[in-house]
Amino acid sequence: MTKKLILDLDTGVDDALAISYALGSPEVELIGITGTYGNVLLEQGVRNSLAITDLLGHPEVKVYKGLPHSSTTDSFEVLDISAFIHGKNGIGDVDIPDSNREPETESAVDFIIDAVKTYGKDLIYVPTGPMTNIAAALKKAPEIKDEIGKIVLMGGALTVCGNVNGWEEANISQDPEAADYLFRSGAPATMVGLDVTLQTLLTYKETQTWRDLGTKAGNFLADMTDYYIKAYETTSPHLGGCGLHDPLAVGVAVDPTLVTTLPINMKVDVEGPTRGRTIGDNTRMNDPVKTMQAAVQVDVPRFLNEFMTRITALAKNA
């Protein structure tokens, strides 16, 4: 049976590339996108997800509205740095037509729970923004931690510095309490963090491949990603490209052998000066059952080949 995939997205540039990777992967079926906040406000991200799935020729993918702010706050505002990196509209300030579809009336949290009940171990859930929606689902239906196939999250940093400060990664920083709840829940989770995503880089050479297709989808992906690469030239000039954060999480969901993982029970610091740090949980260090895996190495050439092959074929035919 084809694995079923849910993407939980704050649809910015690399989220859009994650959608493209999922749609270009025959091993999985993208059964829904659950919206969250982060790179953009919830409403903008949902709008982007609907518009992008239309543009890529997959209007059958349903989009669900998630929670609009963290589990410990009453509101959310996009950070200036997020708007700089992803553009004010989240997709590199590229204009694409609005979808004529509306998001589903069912909430993202209920959709996640229902999908676990329907597909069980065949379901893979991939959150690439804050962990607010999945934490809420686990609190509402704790039994799903034992029923879901796996969770592959983009977030955190174990062996490298954070990108918010010396220890904190951006997605975790949006809702450390939700991430901590997920990490300690016992759900089967693989953390695809900055340890590996900053090794998988895209350059203008690859985006030119999409532009050369001469399709609307190809031009959109090239224009959007060029904006992202240009932002990286300012924020991380030492890298020489843009990090493929969210697409790598999808890649690992499709093919876990792309990364080498460390089995480790983890937690997130929620108090004190290291708030937001993703680290091993000392209280479960000697537990023989490791419910989490942290990706520490990645097969860069193989992933980049998979990434370009799948997305280019999709953009060519969209």
Summary of the structure (lengths in Angstrom):
residues: 318
radius of gyration: 17.8
end to end distance: 25.2
largest distance: 55.6
contacts: 1180
relative contact order: 0.16
helix: 44%
strand: 17%
